[in-house]
Amino acid sequence: MILSLFFLILSAEYWTISNYFVIVFHSSQFPSTFMQSSQGKIRYGIIGFGFFAERAIAPAIKASSNSELVALQKRSLSAAQDKASEYSVPLAFDSAEELAAHPDVDAVFIVSANARHCPETLIAARAKKHVLVEKPMAMNAAEARRMIAACKKNRVKLMIGHMLRLSPLVRRMRDIVRSGMIGEITAARSEFIYDAQLSQRKWLFDRKLAGGGPVYDIGVHGLDTLRFVLDDEVITTKSVLHPLPTAARTEGSAMMSLKFSRGTVASIYCSFMTPIRRTFIEFVGTKGIISAYDFTHNNATVSLQITTGKDETTKIEQISIPNLYEQEVSIFSDSIINRTEPIVPGSVGLKNQIVLDAAMKSGS
């Protein structure tokens, strides 16, 4: 009887298979990839539906051709219901547990404060839901390892939101470095500064919720981009933090000095204490230099400056940057549907977290 039923399931249309598993088995034994919507899309729930999720993540999921937004969570149920109504999202919750447990959710995008990334990833993993989590991955490397282990144990995918790896600008810089056009890379630097007092995320200054200030929030962008473009790993980390973080409050500015395994020395300057917003990245080689302002931008055209030779021949490439948040959602959904490794797996976040931990320890 069971064997006959199994063949009957296999012979049905895909939507029938999907619905059958949800309704009849409704069991954590089956990975959530079997519970896609009838349109073949991955159904997301956003955990931590604050200003950033509202401005960037929800529109990205809605714009993705293989994804749909079906649930959101805020600490207040009435506030969650209001936002769900405003954005035509079917389900609203005030707890991550209830959202993750719902059978209509295949994956979660965790956009809450940094201190919640690990516990909410564990909640989702135990509910057999795939996890896309914002950077930084966790509060420390120990938490990052727990997140990786939980997702592996429960056979769900884990991806970290380092969306700059998808940027055509960043990938062009990586191609130039790999090609040898600017020679051996001797130095690199990154800068990301803005006035965090203007941010809607007031918890950025709370050490217990954020873990670190600009080091965790924006320094991690520079770190991950340097690692990705150089295709190399950090072996030495030193930092200066100002003012020094306390048990209650994060640092306001930081300078990180890094050495990579192939000899490149690098610096990352990040600050919450400036009146302007600016990002910059540069790679210095024995044959030339490449650099770009606004390297973190979305939906924009950015200039890449390439200077080579002793005569300092310079050219400017105009590079169009799409919506990187929509791309990361679509790519993650594709990895779930096709059962492939996410493009930014948990191991990437862990390596970044180890450096962040060292920077906070060195500068304190």
Helices and strands as residue ranges (DSSP letters): H 2-11, H 14-20, I 21-25, G 32-35, E 42-47, H 51-52, I 53-57, H 58-63, E 67-73, H 77-86, E 91-93, H 96-101, E 107-110, H 114-126, E 130-133, H 141-153, E 158-160, G 163-166, H 168-179, E 185-195, G 196-198, G 202-205, H 207-210, H 214-214, I 215-219, H 220-230, E 234-242, E 253-260, E 265-271, E 273-285, E 288-293, E 300-308, E 313-321, H 324-337, H 346-363
